[in-house]
Amino acid sequence: MANLVKFEVNQDNVAIITLNDPKRLNALSLEMLDQLHEKIKELNEGNTGARCLVITGEGRGFCSGANLMDRTGNNSFENFNPGEALEKHYHPMLIDLKNVNIPLITAVNGPAAGAGCSLAIFGDLVYASKSAYFYQAFKFIGLIPDASSTYVLPRKIGMARAMELSMIGEKLPADKALSWGLINEVIDDKYLMPKVMKIATGLAEGPTVAYKLIRHLYWDSLSNDFESQLSAEGAAQTIAGRTEDTKIGIMSFIQKTKPKFTGK
């Protein structure tokens, strides 16, 4: 079995997942998706020591989308069922990725197209190289945006721009994606990973339980009403207030020292 997803947890407790099929611009085959899902499940088991996750692509691109040759074989569409692939492979992975308990950064190092665009914009923080672009290419093969794009896009950039990306189908350069609020920062290509790893290391040194609660609160806010969200904030703050990191943070504030959080 090919190693289509590289995974490591470095000495700074940052997990790095790298899509690893550069000859195909890291196109998402079903095998790659399943390997990606296994790594995410491993993280969610909580035994890796990781306190931040970075997802990027090997080579000159982030991800070119679904590997269509993986689905159609020798130009045969007899068994082509993209909806089934979503239900069996994409959706379980995305649900587990949404539920990770550590900050999620995507480092978009070039083209992010189709389902690769969906994955690229899924990060809590999205950093893109100057050469990156975001491409909702589905319409060109008669399909609809998937892998969470129809959920994430309108919530990040509004309905009008989501419709434009999906129906007009033009490539969205990194600078324009930044101005639209789709991503957090555009970075020179050669500095992308060093900058992202510096940010990730800072997050890995932070209050991990609070980050987990923040992630879940913001995701839940997308479907909660106002009163429910206030209740969720109260419950989460009770949990956060009982952590060792809160004690460390308060004492450091009083003593005017830099806190050394433990992640507990």
Number of C-alpha atoms within 10 A of each C-alpha: 4 9 12 22 22 17 18 15 17 12 10 18 19 25 26 21 21 21 27 24 21 17 11 14 24 28 30 26 19 18 16 21 20 19 20 24 22 15 19 21 16 12 23 17 11 13 8 14 16 24 29 29 27 21 21 24 28 21 18 17 27 33 33 23 25 19 18 14 12 14 18 14 12 8 9 10 10 8 9 14 11 14 11 10 13 16 12 13 19 22 16 15 23 19 12 16 21 17 16 20 25 27 22 24 24 25 27 35 28 26 28 31 25 28 25 27 26 26 23 28 24 22 20 16 20 22 26 32 24 19 18 26 24 29 23 28 25 18 14 12 7 7 11 16 20 19 21 18 21 16 14 16 21 14 13 15 16 14 12 9 14 20 14 12 18 21 16 13 16 14 18 18 18 25 18 15 20 17 12 14 12 21 25 14 18 20 22 13 16 11 10 19 20 10 15 20 19 12 14 25 20 14 21 25 18 21 24 24 22 22 21 18 20 18 19 17 17 13 14 14 15 11 10 14 10 10 9 13 17 14 11 18 16 12 13 18 14 11 13 20 13 11 17 15 22 19 14 16 18 12 14 14 12 8 10 9 10 11 19 13 17 15 19 14
